[in-house]
């Protein structure tokens, strides 16, 4: 084994301390110290792999392969214990998460709302970051730095921790985590270490005491300078939060809710097709609670829809974990803890109440898709991009928006919110907005006047056969024009909510249409069944310091006055003889055919492998592949090397037998001289074998002499002689390999001596 000096261990310790100070910047993204377990695990695994490669004399390629295998084998308990088997054993989910997180976690983390909790593979980001930095840095400390110990070479080792420090800033938020303290500590440790490194190379001719004093003085000066500079930079020159550059502020979340149909466009589907069908079952609701399905604030002239990421004031929907971000404008009061189960429902929108604090998918089929959840904090609405179908369940903890008394808003201004665009607003809607607002001066007075005008001047109709007057679905410009130009306003929540929101927008105030469900909830009821007829829609307007206040413009009146129209006069029609009746029975004209109900897939694929077989194969096969695939690749390379040396003339084949033997000794952990004759090489290997209590030096000397004769004798060599040399070489290696022990033989299977040490 190679020996690692105390100085090298000190260098590894400094590298680890700097890496921990750097990775601490991830705290703002993960919202706590839980990520430190993964970070520390990455440091341990990366450093241990580099140390093991040095102690066992692995070449660089073998050391990297060992580090990759250790990354997967030990990553589960550090980065994603919840996905492991009994926490510590790798599973198919944890192994795939470690791979996916290393590649895609960096991109996902800047689009996930903080604190980052999903998808689960994001936990691999701090683990792979510290693993990579510690592996590369430790290899430089143990293999590159000892060749020439200079301050410049030592400074190169700081590149990894510095990049890790910058990644904590760029992937974090605009709120720095202990920026001044971490900056001063990082700079102090780095500069003191460089100064000590420089002092360790000084000559001691002036005396050891003078050298020690020089080191102490230099270190004190460096520490003092670092403290002063770090304090000034951290406290005086640190940028304000709004001026900090972080990637999450520059990258638009990739999710666009406009990819899905507007929920309001399907309003009549609930009132007609699903009126009596259970859509959801909800536990934990209290009387008066309303489920919020979606909030729409952009109007295209054809329908109300959700604003895109470029138009949303808060950037729209972002990936979240179980913890949900708080709204920027809301006065929150009581709490709710509900559980929702989908029944006759198949869509991406998740019904919520109030403004969520935690959302957890709890059924097996849905919980595996936790990374598909998107949440808009300002609207309090959530989306499951992969869709919520019958049987899907989730739990939500939320706080309710306080609905103030309208009189208390008389002197409260409407909040300044950048509204989404409105296109093709009908002129009649704009005119009605001015007409209904009348002489009211306050914002709440004008908005309430519009609400009252619609509520008292119109009639409610869902367009059902039982309704006295037909009501056309839709809320496009043509439908809203019809709403205001008919002799009577007739419609349902879809039309009235859209009309009021546009009228409020015409007055210059922001407004949005909210669609949801308002079931009847009895006091003390554990659960409530939400049916399609419970669907509703309302309007929300934001007020400064209060939040989004709800308005309900839909009328309660359903008895629409009938228009008096003259009844047409009937005229007698002439009698027409009817054709003879066809008494043939329809069923007699059909031929009975037996239909094969067997599924097409079953006929084409009569045998299917059960899912658990694939899971077991993945759990067992992936670790085995990690362990044995590198051994297989090395074995193939060695076989190719041996075949190449066997080929050619007999003297070249004999020399190849010696080269093969020396390389196999190297793979077993011996260190043959780089440039030496065969006899010198045999002597050096024999000495090393003797020091390790092994035999074989005499056989090596005899084989080296024989190969020299074969190569330099000048006579034609028989092929049988070359074959004998290969047999002798294999026997010599088999003897020393058997005496070396099983561990060294196993390690040698992963090593490959790529350079041929051909002796002269």
C-alpha positions in Angstrom: 0.0 0.0 0.0 1.0 3.6 -0.6 1.4 5.9 2.4 -0.5 9.2 2.9 1.5 11.8 4.8 0.0 13.9 7.6 0.4 17.0 5.4 -1.8 15.4 2.8 -4.4 14.6 5.4 -4.3 18.2 6.5 -4.9 19.3 2.9 -7.9 17.0 2.6 -9.3 18.4 5.8 -8.9 22.0 4.5 -10.6 21.0 1.3 -13.5 19.5 3.1 -14.0 22.6 5.4 -14.0 24.9 2.4 -16.5 22.7 0.6 -18.9 22.7 3.6 -18.7 26.5 3.9 -19.4 26.8 0.2 -22.3 24.3 0.0 -24.0 26.0 3.0 -25.3 28.5 0.4 -27.9 25.9 -0.7 -29.8 26.6 2.6 -31.9 29.3 0.9 -33.0 26.9 -1.8 -33.8 24.0 0.5 -35.2 26.1 3.4 -33.3 24.3 6.1 -30.3 22.2 7.0 -31.7 18.8 5.8 -29.6 19.0 2.7 -26.4 19.0 4.7 -26.7 15.3 5.2 -26.4 14.8 1.4 -23.6 17.3 1.2 -21.6 15.7 4.0 -22.3 12.3 2.4 -20.9 13.5 -0.9 -17.7 14.8 0.8 -17.2 11.4 2.6 -17.8 9.3 -0.5 -15.7 11.3 -2.9 -12.8 11.7 -0.5 -12.9 8.1 0.6 -12.8 6.9 -3.0 -9.7 9.0 -3.8 -7.9 7.9 -0.6 -8.7 4.2 -1.3 -7.4 4.5 -4.8 -4.2 5.9 -3.5 -3.7 3.4 -0.7 -4.4 0.4 -3.0 -2.4 1.9 -5.9 -5.3 2.1 -8.3 -4.7 3.9 -11.6 -6.8 6.9 -12.3 -9.4 5.1 -14.4 -10.0 2.5 -11.8 -10.2 5.1 -9.0 -12.9 7.0 -11.0 -14.9 3.8 -11.6 -14.7 2.9 -7.8 -15.9 6.5 -7.0 -18.8 6.1 -9.4 -19.8 2.8 -7.9 -19.5 4.2 -4.4 -21.7 7.2 -5.5 -24.6 4.9 -6.3 -24.0 2.3 -3.5 -23.9 4.9 -0.7 -26.0 7.7 -2.1 -29.3 6.3 -1.0 -29.0 6.9 2.8 -27.4 10.3 2.3 -29.5 11.9 -0.6 -32.8 10.1 -0.7 -33.4 7.7 2.3 -37.2 7.7 1.8 -36.7 5.9 -1.6 -34.3 3.3 -0.2 -35.0 -0.2 1.1 -34.9 0.0 4.9 -33.5 3.6 4.4 -29.9 2.5 3.6 -30.2 -0.1 0.8 -30.4 1.3 -2.8 -33.7 0.7 -4.6 -34.6 1.2 -8.3 -36.1 4.5 -7.4 -33.1 5.8 -5.5 -30.6 4.6 -8.1 -32.5 6.3 -10.9 -33.0 9.4 -8.7 -29.2 9.6 -8.2 -28.6 9.4 -11.9 -31.5 11.8 -12.9 -30.7 14.3 -10.2 -27.1 14.5 -11.2 -28.1 15.5 -14.8 -31.4 17.3 -14.5 -31.6 18.4 -10.9 -29.5 21.5 -11.6 -32.1 22.8 -14.1 -35.1 21.8 -12.0 -33.9 23.5 -8.8 -34.0 27.0 -10.3 -37.7 26.5 -11.4 -38.9 25.0 -8.1 -40.5 27.3 -5.6 -38.5 27.4 -2.3 -38.2 25.5 -0.1 -37.2 22.8 -2.7 -38.9 19.5 -1.8 -39.8 17.9 -5.1 -39.2 16.1 -7.3 -37.4 13.7 -4.9 -34.3 13.5 -7.1 -33.4 17.2 -6.5 -31.9 16.0 -3.2 -29.0 14.5 -5.3 -27.8 18.0 -6.3 -25.8 18.8 -3.1 -24.7 15.2 -2.9 -23.2 15.1 -6.4 -21.8 18.6 -6.1 -19.7 17.8 -3.0 -18.9 14.3 -4.3 -17.4 15.7 -7.5 -15.5 18.5 -5.8 -14.1 16.3 -3.1 -13.1 13.5 -5.6 -11.3 15.8 -8.0 -9.7 17.9 -5.2 -8.6 14.8 -3.3 -7.0 13.3 -6.4 -5.1 16.5 -7.0 -3.9 16.5 -3.3 -2.8 12.9 -3.4 -1.4 12.5 -6.9 -0.6 15.9 -8.4 0.4 18.3 -5.6 3.2 16.1 -4.2 5.1 16.2 -7.5 5.8 19.9 -7.0 4.7 21.6 -3.9 4.2 25.3 -4.9 1.7 27.9 -3.8 0.4 28.2 -7.4 -0.4 24.4 -7.4 -2.1 24.7 -4.0 -4.2 27.6 -5.3 -5.5 25.4 -8.1 -7.2 23.2 -5.5 -9.4 26.2 -4.5 -11.1 26.2 -7.8 -13.5 23.4 -6.8 -14.7 25.0 -3.5 -15.0 28.4 -5.2 -17.2 27.0 -8.0 -19.3 25.2 -5.3 -19.6 28.6 -3.4 -20.8 30.3 -6.6 -23.3 27.5 -7.3 -24.8 28.1 -3.9 -25.3 31.8 -4.8 -26.6 31.2 -8.3 -29.0 28.4 -7.4 -30.2 30.1 -4.2 -32.6 33.0 -3.7 -32.2 36.8 -3.4 -31.8 36.3 0.4 -28.2 35.4 1.2 -27.5 32.8 3.9 -24.9 34.3 6.4 -23.1 35.9 3.5 -20.6 37.9 5.6 -19.8 35.1 8.0 -19.3 32.5 5.4 -17.3 34.8 3.2 -14.9 35.8 6.0 -14.5 32.2 7.1 -14.0 30.9 3.6 -11.4 33.6 2.8 -9.6 33.2 6.1 -9.2 29.4 5.8 -8.1 29.6 2.2 -5.6 32.3 2.7 -4.1 30.9 5.9 -3.8 27.5 4.2 -2.0 29.1 1.2 0.3 31.0 3.6 1.1 27.9 5.5 1.7 26.1 2.3 4.2 28.7 1.3 5.9 28.5 4.7 6.2 24.8 4.4 8.5 25.2 1.5 11.0 27.6 3.1 14.5 26.5 3.8 15.5 26.0 7.4 19.0 27.3 7.2 18.1 30.4 9.3 16.9 28.2 12.1 13.7 26.4 12.9 12.7 29.1 15.4 12.9 31.8 12.8 10.9 29.7 10.4 8.2 29.2 13.0 8.0 32.9 13.8 7.8 33.7 10.1 4.9 31.3 9.7 3.0 32.7 12.7 3.5 36.3 11.6 2.5 35.6 8.1 -0.6 33.7 9.1 -1.6 36.4 11.6 -1.3 39.1 8.9 -3.3 37.0 6.5 -6.1 36.4 9.1 -6.2 40.1 10.0 -6.4 41.1 6.3 -9.1 38.5 5.6 -11.2 39.7 8.5 -11.0 43.4 7.6 -11.6 42.8 3.9 -14.4 40.3 4.5 -16.1 42.5 7.0 -16.0 45.5 4.7 -17.1 43.5 1.7 -19.8 41.6 3.5 -21.4 44.5 5.3 -20.7 47.5 3.2 -20.5 46.2 -0.4 -22.9 43.3 -0.3 -25.7 43.9 -2.8 -29.3 44.4 -1.6 -31.7 41.5 -2.0 -33.4 43.1 -5.1 -30.0 43.5 -6.8 -28.6 40.0 -6.2 -28.2 37.9 -9.3 -29.7 34.5 -9.0 -30.7 32.1 -11.8 -34.2 31.5 -10.5 -35.0 35.2 -11.1 -33.8 35.0 -14.7 -35.3 31.7 -15.8 -39.1 31.5 -16.6 -40.7 28.4 -15.2 -41.3 26.0 -18.2 -44.9 25.3 -17.2 -47.6 27.2 -19.1 -51.2 26.6 -17.9 -52.5 27.7 -21.3 -51.4 24.3 -22.7 -54.6 23.0 -21.0 -58.2 24.0 -21.8 -59.7 26.8 -19.8 -61.7 25.4 -17.0 -64.4 28.0 -17.5 -65.0 26.7 -21.0 -66.2 23.4 -19.5 -68.6 25.0 -17.0 -71.8 23.6 -18.7 -70.3 20.1 -18.7 -70.8 20.1 -14.9 -74.3 21.6 -14.9 -75.6 19.3 -17.6 -73.7 16.0 -17.9 -72.4 15.7 -14.3 -75.2 17.6 -12.4 -76.0 14.6 -10.2 -72.7 12.8 -10.5 -70.2 12.8 -7.5 -67.1 14.7 -8.8 -65.2 14.8 -5.5 -65.4 13.6 -1.9 -63.9 16.1 0.5 -63.1 15.7 4.2 -62.5 18.6 6.6 -64.6 21.3 5.0 -66.7 23.7 7.2 -70.0 25.3 6.5 -69.6 28.1 4.0 -66.3 26.9 2.5 -65.9 27.0 -1.2 -63.5 24.9 -3.3 -61.3 26.9 -5.7 -60.5 25.0 -8.9 -58.8 27.7 -11.1 -58.3 31.4 -11.3 -58.4 33.1 -14.7 -57.2 36.7 -15.4 -56.6 36.9 -19.1 -59.4 37.4 -21.7 -58.9 36.6 -25.4 -62.2 37.8 -26.8 -63.3 34.1 -26.9 -62.8 32.9 -23.4 -61.3 33.7 -20.0 -58.1 31.8 -19.4 -55.1 31.6 -17.1 -52.3 34.1 -17.9 -49.1 32.7 -19.3 -45.8 32.9 -17.4 -44.8 36.1 -19.2 -48.1 37.9 -18.2 -48.5 36.6 -14.6 -47.4 39.0 -11.9 -45.6 36.4 -9.9 -44.3 34.3 -12.8 -47.3 31.9 -12.7 -47.1 28.2 -11.7 -43.9 26.8 -10.3 -42.8 23.3 -9.2 -43.2 22.9 -5.5 -42.7 20.3 -2.8 -45.0 19.6 0.0 -44.5 23.1 1.5 -46.3 25.8 -0.5 -45.1 29.4 -0.8 -47.2 32.2 0.8 -49.2 34.6 -1.3 -47.9 38.1 -1.7 -51.2 39.7 -0.9 -53.6 38.1 1.5 -55.1 38.6 5.0 -55.2 35.0 6.3 -57.3 33.8 9.2 -58.5 30.3 10.2 -56.9 27.1 9.1 -58.2 24.1 7.2 -57.0 20.6 6.8 -58.8 18.8 4.0 -58.5 15.5 2.1 -59.8 15.3 -1.5 -60.6 12.2 -3.4 -61.5 12.4 -7.1 -64.6 10.5 -8.2 -66.0 11.3 -11.7 -63.2 13.7 -12.5 -60.3 13.6 -15.0 -58.4 16.9 -15.3 -55.2 18.6 -14.2 -56.7 21.2 -11.8 -56.6 20.3 -8.1 -59.5 21.8 -6.0 -58.2 23.8 -3.0 -59.5 26.0 -0.2 -58.0 29.3 0.9 -54.2 29.6 0.3 -52.3 26.3 0.7 -49.4 25.8 3.1 -48.7 22.1 2.5 -50.0 19.7 -0.2 -49.3 16.0 -0.2 -50.3 13.4 -2.7 -51.3 10.4 -0.6 -52.5 7.6 -2.9 -49.9 5.2 -4.3 -50.6 5.9 -8.0 -50.5 9.7 -7.5 -47.8 10.1 -4.8 -45.2 8.8 -7.2 -46.0 11.9 -9.4 -45.3 14.5 -6.7 -42.8 16.2 -9.0 -45.7 17.0 -11.4 -47.4 19.4 -8.9 -47.4 23.1 -9.9 -48.7 25.9 -7.6 -49.4 29.6 -8.0 -49.2 31.2 -4.6 -51.0 34.4 -5.6 -54.0 32.6 -6.9 -54.0 29.7 -4.5 -54.5 27.2 -7.2 -52.6 24.0 -8.0 -52.1 21.8 -11.1 -51.1 18.2 -11.4 -49.6 18.1 -14.9 -49.9 14.4 -15.3 -53.6 14.6 -14.4 -55.9 13.7 -11.5 -58.3 10.8 -12.3 -60.8 8.8 -10.3 -59.3 7.5 -7.2 -56.6 10.1 -6.9 -56.3 11.5 -3.4 -54.3 14.4 -1.8 -54.2 16.2 1.5 -54.1 20.0 1.8 -53.4 22.3 4.8 -54.4 25.9 4.1 -55.3 29.2 5.7 -58.5 31.0 4.7 -58.7 34.5 3.3 -60.5 36.9 5.6 -63.5 38.3 3.8 -64.0 41.9 5.2 -67.2 43.8 5.5 -67.7 45.9 2.3 -68.3 49.1 4.4 -64.8 48.7 5.9 -63.3 49.0 2.4 -64.7 52.4 1.7 -61.4 54.1 2.2 -59.2 51.2 1.1 -57.7 51.5 -2.4 -57.5 48.7 -4.9 -54.1 47.0 -4.8 -51.8 47.8 -7.7 -51.4 44.5 -9.5 -50.2 44.2 -13.0 -53.2 42.7 -14.8 -53.1 40.2 -17.6 -54.2 41.4 -21.0 -57.8 41.8 -22.2 -58.5 41.6 -25.9 -61.6 42.4 -27.9 -63.7 43.8 -25.1 -67.2 44.4 -26.5 -68.3 48.0 -26.5 -71.6 47.2 -24.8 -69.7 45.7 -21.8 -67.6 48.9 -21.5 -70.8 51.0 -21.7 -72.6 49.0 -19.1 -69.6 49.3 -16.8 -69.9 53.1 -16.9 -73.7 52.9 -16.5 -73.7 50.6 -13.5 -70.9 52.4 -11.7 -72.9 55.6 -11.9 -72.0 58.4 -9.5 -70.0 56.2 -7.1 -66.6 57.6 -6.3 -64.9 54.9 -4.2 -63.5 51.8 -5.7 -65.6 49.5 -3.5 -68.7 51.6 -4.3 -68.2 51.2 -8.1 -67.5 47.5 -7.8 -70.4 46.8 -5.6 -72.7 48.8 -7.9 -71.7 46.5 -10.8 -72.2 43.4 -8.7 -75.7 44.6 -7.6 -76.7 45.7 -11.1 -76.0 42.2 -12.5 -77.4 40.4 -9.6 -80.7 42.2 -9.5 -81.2 42.9 -13.2 -80.7 39.4 -14.6 -82.0 35.9 -14.3 -80.3 32.5 -13.8 -80.5 29.8 -16.3 -78.2 26.9 -17.0 -79.7 26.1 -20.4 -81.4 22.9 -19.1 -84.6 21.5 -20.5 -86.3 22.4 -17.3 -85.3 26.1 -17.5 -88.1 28.4 -18.7 -85.8 30.2 -21.1 -82.8 28.8 -23.0 -79.4 30.1 -22.0 -76.5 29.6 -24.5 -73.2 28.4 -23.1 -69.9 30.3 -23.5 -68.5 33.7 -22.5 -67.0 35.0 -25.7 -67.6 38.5 -27.0 -70.7 37.4 -28.9 -72.2 35.7 -25.9 -71.6 38.8 -23.6 -73.1 41.1 -26.3 -76.2 38.8 -26.3 -76.3 38.9 -22.5 -76.7 42.7 -22.5 -78.7 43.2 -25.7 -81.6 40.7 -25.1 -84.8 42.0 -23.5 -83.8 40.1 -20.4 -80.3 39.2 -19.1 -80.2 35.4 -18.9 -77.2 33.2 -18.1 -75.4 31.5 -15.3 -72.2 32.0 -13.3 -70.1 31.5 -16.4 -71.5 34.6 -18.2 -72.1 36.9 -15.1 -68.7 36.3 -13.6 -67.0 36.9 -16.9 -69.1 40.1 -17.6 -68.4 41.5 -14.1 -64.6 40.9 -14.3 -64.5 42.7 -17.7 -66.6 45.6 -16.4 -64.3 46.0 -13.4 -61.3 45.9 -15.7 -62.9 48.6 -17.8 -62.9 50.9 -14.8 -59.2 50.4 -14.4 -59.1 47.9 -11.5 -57.5 44.4 -11.6 -60.0 41.5 -11.4 -60.0 37.8 -12.0 -62.6 35.1 -12.5 -62.5 32.1 -10.1 -64.2 28.8 -10.9 -64.9 26.3 -8.2 -67.5 24.4 -6.2 -69.9 25.5 -3.5 -71.4 22.4 -1.9 -73.9 22.4 0.9 -72.0 21.5 4.1 -73.8 20.5 7.2 -72.4 21.4 10.6 -70.2 18.6 12.0 -70.2 16.6 8.7 -67.0 14.6 8.3 -67.1 14.5 4.6 -69.1 16.1 1.8 -69.9 14.7 -1.7 -69.4 17.4 -4.3 -71.6 16.9 -7.4 -71.5 18.7 -10.7 -74.4 21.0 -9.9 -72.3 22.5 -7.1 -70.1 24.2 -9.7 -69.9 28.0 -9.4 -67.8 31.0 -10.5 -67.2 34.4 -8.9 -65.0 37.5 -9.2 -62.1 38.6 -7.0 -60.6 42.1 -6.8 -57.5 42.9 -4.7 -57.5 45.6 -2.0 -54.4 47.0 -0.5 -53.4 45.3 2.7 -56.5 43.1 2.6 -56.1 40.6 -0.2 -58.4 39.4 -3.0 -62.1 40.0 -2.0 -64.8 37.9 -3.5 -67.9 39.2 -5.3 -70.8 37.1 -6.5 -72.8 38.8 -9.4 -74.9 35.8 -10.4 -78.7 36.4 -9.8 -80.8 34.1 -7.7 -83.9 34.6 -9.8 -84.8 31.8 -12.1 -88.4 32.7 -13.2 -87.7 34.6 -16.4 -90.7 36.6 -17.6 -92.2 35.0 -20.8 -92.4 37.2 -23.9 -96.0 37.3 -25.3 -96.0 36.0 -28.8 -99.1 35.3 -31.0 -99.9 31.6 -31.3 -99.9 30.5 -34.9 -103.3 29.5 -36.4 -103.6 25.8 -37.3 -104.9 24.8 -40.7 -106.5 21.3 -41.5 -104.3 19.0 -43.6 -105.7 16.6 -46.3 -105.9 12.9 -45.4 -103.1 10.7 -46.9 -103.4 6.9 -47.2 -100.6 5.3 -45.2 -98.4 2.6 -46.8 -99.0 -1.1 -45.7 -97.3 -2.1 -42.5 -94.1 -4.3 -42.7 -94.6 -7.1 -40.2 -91.2 -8.5 -40.6 -89.4 -8.7 -37.3 -86.1 -6.8 -37.4 -84.2 -9.4 -35.5 -85.0 -12.0 -38.1 -83.0 -10.1 -40.7 -79.8 -10.3 -38.6 -77.4 -13.2 -38.4 -76.2 -14.3 -35.0 -72.4 -14.0 -34.8 -70.3 -14.9 -31.9 -67.9 -12.1 -31.0 -64.5 -12.7 -29.5 -64.2 -10.5 -26.6 -60.5 -11.3 -26.1 -58.4 -8.1 -25.9 -56.2 -7.5 -28.9 -53.2 -7.0 -26.7 -53.8 -10.4 -25.0 -54.0 -12.1 -28.4 -50.8 -10.5 -29.6 -49.0 -10.9 -26.3 -50.3 -14.0 -24.5 -47.6 -13.8 -21.8 -46.7 -10.6 -19.9 -43.9 -10.3 -17.3 -45.3 -9.2 -14.0 -44.3 -5.8 -12.8 -42.7 -7.1 -9.6 -40.2 -9.1 -11.7 -39.0 -5.9 -13.3 -38.7 -4.2 -9.9 -36.7 -7.1 -8.4 -34.5 -7.2 -11.6 -33.8 -3.5 -11.3 -33.1 -3.6 -7.6 -30.7 -6.5 -7.9 -29.4 -6.0 -11.4 -28.4 -2.4 -11.2 -26.0 -2.8 -8.1 -24.6 -6.0 -9.7 -24.0 -4.1 -13.0 -22.3 -1.3 -11.1 -19.9 -3.8 -9.4 -19.3 -6.2 -12.3 -19.5 -4.2 -15.5 -16.2 -2.3 -14.8 -14.6 -5.7 -14.1 -16.0 -7.0 -17.4 -14.7 -4.1 -19.4 -11.2 -4.4 -17.8 -11.1 -8.1 -18.5 -11.9 -7.5 -22.2 -9.2 -4.9 -22.4 -6.7 -7.3 -20.8 -7.7 -10.1 -23.2 -7.1 -7.8 -26.1 -3.7 -6.8 -24.7 -2.6 -10.4 -24.3 -3.8 -11.4 -27.8 -1.8 -8.5 -29.3 1.4 -9.6 -27.5 0.9 -13.2 -28.5 0.8 -12.3 -32.2 3.9 -11.8 -34.3 7.2 -13.6 -34.5 8.4 -16.0 -31.8 11.0 -13.6 -30.4 8.4 -10.8 -30.2 5.9 -13.2 -28.6 8.5 -14.2 -26.0 9.2 -10.5 -25.2 5.4 -10.0 -25.0 5.2 -12.7 -22.3 7.6 -10.8 -20.2 5.7 -7.5 -20.8 2.4 -9.2 -19.9 3.9 -10.5 -16.7 5.2 -7.1 -15.6 1.9 -5.5 -16.3 0.1 -8.1 -14.3 2.5 -7.6 -11.4 1.7 -3.8 -11.7 -2.0 -4.6 -11.5 -1.4 -6.6 -8.4 0.1 -3.6 -6.7 3.8 -3.9 -7.4 5.8 -0.9 -8.8 8.3 -1.9 -11.5 10.8 0.7 -12.5 9.8 2.8 -15.5 13.1 2.4 -17.4 15.2 -0.7 -16.7 16.5 -3.9 -18.2 14.6 -7.1 -17.7 17.0 -8.3 -15.1 16.8 -5.0 -13.3 13.0 -5.1 -13.4 13.0 -8.7 -12.2 15.3 -7.8 -9.3 13.2 -4.8 -8.3 10.0 -6.9 -8.3 11.7 -9.7 -6.4 12.8 -7.3 -3.7 9.3 -5.9 -3.4 7.9 -9.5 -3.2 10.4 -10.3 -0.4 9.4 -7.2 1.6 5.8 -8.3 1.4 6.6 -11.9 2.5 6.1 -13.3 -0.9 8.4 -15.6 -3.0 9.1 -15.7 -6.7 12.2 -13.5 -7.1 14.3 -16.4 -8.4 11.7 -17.4 -11.0 11.5 -13.8 -12.3 15.3 -13.6 -12.7 15.4 -16.9 -14.6 12.5 -15.9 -16.9 14.1 -12.5 -17.5 17.4 -14.2 -18.5 15.6 -16.6 -20.8 13.6 -13.8 -22.6 16.9 -11.8 -23.1 18.4 -14.9 -24.8 15.4 -15.3 -27.0 15.4 -11.7 -28.1 19.2 -11.0 -28.4 20.7 -14.4 -29.4 20.3 -13.6 -33.1 19.1 -17.1 -34.0 15.6 -18.0 -35.3 13.4 -18.9 -32.4 11.1 -21.9 -32.4 7.4 -21.2 -31.7 7.4 -23.8 -29.0 9.9 -21.8 -27.1 7.7 -18.7 -27.1 4.8 -20.8 -26.0 6.9 -22.1 -23.1 7.8 -18.6 -22.1 4.1 -17.7 -21.8 3.5 -20.8 -19.7 6.4 -19.9 -17.4 5.1 -16.3 -17.1 1.6 -17.5 -16.3 2.9 -19.9 -13.7 5.1 -17.2 -12.1 2.2 -14.9 -11.8 -0.2 -17.6 -10.5 2.2 -18.3 -7.7 2.6 -14.8 -6.5 -1.1 -14.0 -7.0 -2.1 -17.0 -4.9 0.2 -15.8 -2.1 -0.9 -12.2 -2.3 -4.4 -12.9 -1.0 -8.0 -12.7 -2.3 -8.5 -8.9 -1.8 -5.4 -8.0 -3.9 -6.5 -10.4 -6.6 -10.0 -8.9 -6.6 -8.6 -5.4 -6.8 -6.3 -6.4 -9.6 -9.3 -7.3 -11.7 -10.3 -3.6 -11.8 -6.9 -2.4 -12.7 -5.4 -2.1 -16.2 -1.8 -1.3 -16.9 -2.2 0.7 -20.0 1.5 1.5 -20.6 3.8 -1.4 -21.8 7.0 -1.3 -19.8 9.2 -2.9 -22.3 12.6 -3.6 -20.8 15.8 -3.2 -22.7 
